[in-house]
Amino acid sequence: MTSTLKGITLKGSAELVAEFFSFGINSILYQRGIYPPETFTRVTHYDMSLQLTTDSKLKNYLTNVVTQLKEWLFECTVQKLVLVITCLETNEVLERWQFDIECDKSAKESSAPREKSIKTIQDEIRSVIRQITATVTFLPLLETPCSFDLLIYTDKDLAVPEKWEISGPQIIDQSEEVRLRSFTTSIHKVNSMVAYKRTDSV
Amino acid sequence: MSLNMDLEDDTTVLTTLKSFNSFISHTEPPQRLSEQSAGIGNLQSQYKRSMELLEAADRVRSKNRYLQLDQEKKQMELSHKRARFELEKTASDSARDLEHEVDRNQDLLGRIKKLEERETGAAKNLSEQVEANRALRKNLESLNKKLEEQDTKVNTANQTISSLKDEIRELKQKIQNQSSTISTQSLENQELQEQLDLQRRKYQEVSQLCQSFQAAQSSCSEHIIKIKELERRLALQEQDVAIVESVKSEVAKVPDLEKELKRLREDNAFLRESRENCSLLKEEVEGLRRKLERMAKTKEELVNMELEKERLAEKLQAWENLGQSTGLNIRKPEDLSREVIQIQQREIALKEQNYTLNSRVRSVERSQSELRAELSQQRSKTLEEQKKREAQDSLVRRLQKRVLLLTKERDGMRAILESYDTELAPTEYSPQLSKRLREAEDVLQKTQNHNAEMEVQLTKAQEETGTLKLQLQTVELELESLKKQQTSAVDSTSLVNKEEVSILRQKIEDLEAERQRLEEQNNILEMRLERHNLQGDYDPVKTRVLHLKMNPTTVAKQQRQQEVEALREEVTRLRELVRSLQDGGALVHSQDDSSMHTPNLGLSLPPSKEVLDLRKQMESSELRNQRLKEVFQRKIQEFRTVCYVLTGYQMDITTENQYRLTSVYAEHMDDSLLFKKGSNGSMQLMETEFSKTLGEMVALHLHHQKSIPAFLSAVTLDLFSRQTTI
């Protein structure tokens, strides 16, 4: 991962953040029941047990996105990653998991590693994933068949790669927002939050 | 040793043999020579020679023999020596052995002594042992005595055991007796139990009787209730009769009432007319009242108007008074407005003046600052000039000193010259002296010239300083005047300034308030922005949103779309099929034609024919079914009547697995027996009103004999006997 145990480089930071997204997206998909729970398998990471998908199509898609994301993280051109959950019957956006990424662009010029151990970063990541798991208690139940999409907010001057296209922000009409924990590798800071459609019963 | 000796012997033999052989070989060639050279004549010599040779050989042999013997002798000596030596050796050995033996002997003697000592010790021990033996014997005897005593005890114990065995035997006999009594008691017990069973049966019968009695009681109470009800009805009827009578009396009054009715109707018509009149009058009254109210209102308004008018008049008076008191020509509001306009104009003019003054003050301030700068320049200049003047003064003083020195010199020179003149007669004027005099005079002239120049310079400098001083004074004056002007200007503009300051303060306060408002707005907007950000809004100028073309949502949507299309197609296809089926019967021939266009309809044609066949089949089967049903019903009815006639019971199935039996001879229609079929096929009698009355038979035939037919026949016989006796 990184050359030194103590410090962290831009490359290592991008790797860590991309890894976090991979695990985070998997656990959201599992927790929200977008894919059936039997298609997931248990894996131990960050000193906690996580769920990883075994669906080959989904796996392929996620690796595609995460590798591209890693590149952009390394270039510090990514601003946000959003997981949108859409109702298939009404084409309505029900949930938006938003991860704001603040890149320290000065790290691009100076390659000196930052003083932050991987262990503390992983501790922060663990608490974020725990909170994602805990959000199931207050999020409304997804009663209709749903699907998800990953949106990436990038800088305007970035060239759109092949297989990618420009999308809308997919904003929820009348939403409730909840801010979650954040973590930082001292190069990338990730603020996480979830917005969900306000139900009429409340 | 001896072997060695033999070897030596052999070697000697060998050496002799060798020497002999060598000798022979040595002698042969000369023999040959002799043979060749001498021939037969030499036979004697030859013989002699051979003899000699033989002798020599003998000699040699003897010699050898001698040597051999000698050696043997030596050997013998040697063996002798050896034997002697060995003998000596053996002698010494035996001597040593002897010594050993002696030593051993001594040791053995020591040992014998020790053994003897031991023997004495052992004897002592033996005596001790003997004594101990005796003591043990004594002990043994005592023990034997004890043993005998114990034997006696054992004997006594045996006797007691035998006595106890006897007791046991007695006890066994007793137990047998007891068991026999128990058996007799158990027999008694069984008898008692049988009695108890009998008692129980009786009790059951009694309880059944009791139940029937209760039922009778309840029926009795119902009858009483019915009687009461009937009595109540009777009373009601009596009341009705009374009412009818009163009604009849009332009917007699009817014609009178009709007359009265006519009269009343007339009255009614009259009253209606009067009522109409009355309502008209009421309307009029209402109109008049309204008018009155309006009048009262107008009156009040009038009073108010008058009051207002008075107030206005007072106001007007006050205004007029004001106009007169102020001396202004205010008579009308126009005058006032004119006046106000004038005042405003004046204000405007004053404001303009104020502005001009302000501007002037500003220009004056500017000029003042300029002048200050100039003044400072001038001051620096004057300082420079003063320095220069001081320098000039010092120069002048030096020059004056020099002049004094020169004049003193000159005076000195002149005195010298005069002294010379006096000393020397005019005749004695030497040209040299005159020359020197001239030279001195020239020098003097020059110094004088220089002096004059210096003085001129001095005056010039003094003049310059004078002019500078003048300039300074003028500048100072100017400055003072300016200061005065400024103070005056400040005095004049101070009021204006204050106003301006207050206005500016006001403005500042306004601006501050606005700033706060804007800050708040800014905060609100930032919050809104944050909220938008949370909701996922973005700045399209800086940001761009991307996603993979083949993301799960679009894939799922496409799949859904495809599914929907497929379903729609299926639906349309099915709809057509249904329509064709609906039209099927009527348009068989036309569909034959149209089957060219739609293969689906063509396929559906043969079924329509089949359907007709099937319908026919169905109708025939239904007919058959109905007929069968009818036959079946008839047969069943027949069977039931036969059963009824033969067995005397009508059987009905009330519910699943429940059969009701009604006897021919039943006293009431409701008297029936209810049987239930158990899961294992056995029949059970259910309790009914009728079965409660048959307790005895139930007990006898069902509980005891366990035969339902017997029970039923008993019931039949019972009922039949009852009917026939009646």
HADDOCK unambig.tbl for C-alpha pairs under 7 A between the chains (distance, minus, plus):
assign (segid A and resid 88 and name CA) (segid B and resid 557 and name CA) 6.77 0.50 0.50
assign (segid A and resid 147 and name CA) (segid B and resid 552 and name CA) 6.42 0.50 0.50
assign (segid A and resid 147 and name CA) (segid B and resid 553 and name CA) 5.07 0.50 0.50
assign (segid A and resid 147 and name CA) (segid B and resid 556 and name CA) 6.98 0.50 0.50
assign (segid A and resid 148 and name CA) (segid B and resid 552 and name CA) 6.10 0.50 0.50
assign (segid A and resid 148 and name CA) (segid B and resid 553 and name CA) 5.42 0.50 0.50
assign (segid A and resid 149 and name CA) (segid B and resid 551 and name CA) 5.94 0.50 0.50
assign (segid A and resid 149 and name CA) (segid B and resid 552 and name CA) 6.21 0.50 0.50
assign (segid A and resid 149 and name CA) (segid B and resid 553 and name CA) 5.76 0.50 0.50
assign (segid A and resid 150 and name CA) (segid B and resid 547 and name CA) 6.10 0.50 0.50
assign (segid A and resid 151 and name CA) (segid B and resid 545 and name CA) 6.35 0.50 0.50
assign (segid A and resid 151 and name CA) (segid B and resid 546 and name CA) 5.60 0.50 0.50
assign (segid A and resid 151 and name CA) (segid B and resid 547 and name CA) 4.87 0.50 0.50
assign (segid A and resid 152 and name CA) (segid B and resid 545 and name CA) 5.58 0.50 0.50
assign (segid A and resid 152 and name CA) (segid B and resid 546 and name CA) 5.15 0.50 0.50
assign (segid A and resid 152 and name CA) (segid B and resid 547 and name CA) 6.20 0.50 0.50
assign (segid A and resid 153 and name CA) (segid B and resid 543 and name CA) 6.30 0.50 0.50
assign (segid A and resid 153 and name CA) (segid B and resid 544 and name CA) 5.56 0.50 0.50
assign (segid A and resid 153 and name CA) (segid B and resid 545 and name CA) 4.46 0.50 0.50
assign (segid A and resid 153 and name CA) (segid B and resid 546 and name CA) 6.32 0.50 0.50
assign (segid A and resid 154 and name CA) (segid B and resid 543 and name CA) 5.63 0.50 0.50
assign (segid A and resid 154 and name CA) (segid B and resid 544 and name CA) 5.34 0.50 0.50
assign (segid A and resid 154 and name CA) (segid B and resid 545 and name CA) 6.29 0.50 0.50
assign (segid A and resid 155 and name CA) (segid B and resid 542 and name CA) 6.02 0.50 0.50
assign (segid A and resid 155 and name CA) (segid B and resid 543 and name CA) 4.88 0.50 0.50
assign (segid A and resid 155 and name CA) (segid B and resid 544 and name CA) 6.12 0.50 0.50
assign (segid A and resid 156 and name CA) (segid B and resid 542 and name CA) 5.13 0.50 0.50
assign (segid A and resid 156 and name CA) (segid B and resid 543 and name CA) 4.81 0.50 0.50
assign (segid A and resid 156 and name CA) (segid B and resid 544 and name CA) 5.30 0.50 0.50
assign (segid A and resid 163 and name CA) (segid B and resid 548 and name CA) 5.95 0.50 0.50
assign (segid A and resid 163 and name CA) (segid B and resid 549 and name CA) 5.64 0.50 0.50
assign (segid A and resid 164 and name CA) (segid B and resid 546 and name CA) 6.51 0.50 0.50
assign (segid A and resid 164 and name CA) (segid B and resid 547 and name CA) 5.61 0.50 0.50
assign (segid A and resid 164 and name CA) (segid B and resid 548 and name CA) 4.43 0.50 0.50
assign (segid A and resid 164 and name CA) (segid B and resid 549 and name CA) 5.33 0.50 0.50
assign (segid A and resid 165 and name CA) (segid B and resid 546 and name CA) 5.58 0.50 0.50
assign (segid A and resid 165 and name CA) (segid B and resid 547 and name CA) 5.80 0.50 0.50
assign (segid A and resid 165 and name CA) (segid B and resid 548 and name CA) 6.32 0.50 0.50
assign (segid A and resid 165 and name CA) (segid B and resid 549 and name CA) 5.99 0.50 0.50
assign (segid A and resid 166 and name CA) (segid B and resid 545 and name CA) 5.73 0.50 0.50
assign (segid A and resid 166 and name CA) (segid B and resid 546 and name CA) 4.61 0.50 0.50
assign (segid A and resid 166 and name CA) (segid B and resid 547 and name CA) 6.56 0.50 0.50
assign (segid A and resid 167 and name CA) (segid B and resid 545 and name CA) 5.53 0.50 0.50
assign (segid A and resid 167 and name CA) (segid B and resid 546 and name CA) 5.42 0.50 0.50
assign (segid A and resid 167 and name CA) (segid B and resid 547 and name CA) 6.34 0.50 0.50
assign (segid A and resid 168 and name CA) (segid B and resid 545 and name CA) 6.55 0.50 0.50
assign (segid A and resid 169 and name CA) (segid B and resid 536 and name CA) 6.42 0.50 0.50
assign (segid A and resid 169 and name CA) (segid B and resid 537 and name CA) 6.74 0.50 0.50
assign (segid A and resid 169 and name CA) (segid B and resid 545 and name CA) 6.64 0.50 0.50
assign (segid A and resid 171 and name CA) (segid B and resid 535 and name CA) 6.28 0.50 0.50
assign (segid A and resid 171 and name CA) (segid B and resid 536 and name CA) 6.01 0.50 0.50
assign (segid A and resid 177 and name CA) (segid B and resid 534 and name CA) 6.88 0.50 0.50
assign (segid A and resid 195 and name CA) (segid B and resid 535 and name CA) 6.64 0.50 0.50
